[in-house]
Amino acid sequence: MREPTDLERQQYARLRELLDVSHQRYLEAGGDPDKTHSGLPGHDYLSDAERVEMVTLMRQLAGIRILGEQAHYQGRSWQIQSPSEIQPL
């Protein structure tokens, strides 16, 4: 396994920050400190902009490319929903 690049380290650090913010908001809302909150939209304690940033970072770090409404990964592709079509629970 290769060492992460400086950019990847920065992306991982920002992703960690977003996860920490989300968890802190969960706790401030009365969440159980021994449990974790749902990561689903509307239940993740993130703003829309933070959620889009987090999903973008995760896709970049995983090597997934999004072209239009298709995801491409390791030579395969599949149809996906646009983020605006995903309904919170």
N, C-alpha and C positions, 0 to 999 in steps of 0.2 A: 504494500500500500504506500502511496506517495505522500509526502508532506503537503499540507495545504499551503496555497500561495498566500501572500499578504492580503490580497483582495478577499480570498475565501475566509481568512481569519477575521477580517473586518465584518464580513457578512454574517459569520457565525456569532460574533460578538453582538451585532445589532439584533439578530434573531433572539439571542438569549435575553437582551434588554426588553424586547417586546413580550417575551414569555413572562419575564419577571413583573413587568407592568400589569399584565393581564392577571397574574396570580395575586398581586398586591390588591388590585381592585376587587377581586373575588373575596379576599379576606376582609377588606373594608366594608363590603356589602353583607358581612355576617357569615361568610362561607366557613366550612369546617377546615381548620388548618391541617388536619391529618388526611384530608382528601384533596382531590384536584377537581377543577371545574370542567364542564363540557367544552370542547373546542369548536363546537358548532356555531355558525353565525347567529348572533343574537344571544348566545349563552357563553361567549368567550371573553366578555368584559373589555373588548377592544372597539375603538372607533372604526368606522368604515375605512378611513385612510390607513390606519394601523393594520387592519385585517388584510387589505390589498397589499401593503408593503410586506407583511409576513408571508403571505402566499407566494408573492413574487420571489422573495429570498429563498424560500424552501424549494421552489421550482429551479432556480438558478443553481443552488447547491446540489440538487439531485441530478442535474444535467438534463432536465426536461425542457424542451422548446415548445412554445405555443405559437402556432401560425394560424391566424384566423380562429376558427372554432375546432381546431385539431391539435392534439398533443402528440409530440414526436419524442420517442425515447428508444435508444438502441436499435434503430432501424425499423421500429414499428410505429404505427400511428393509430389514433382512435379519436372519435368525435367527443367533444366535451361541451358542457353548458358554459355560457358566459357567466362571470361572477354576478352580474345584475339579475340573472334568472334564478339563482339559488335562493330558496325561501328559508328564512329562519324557522326553527321549530316552535 
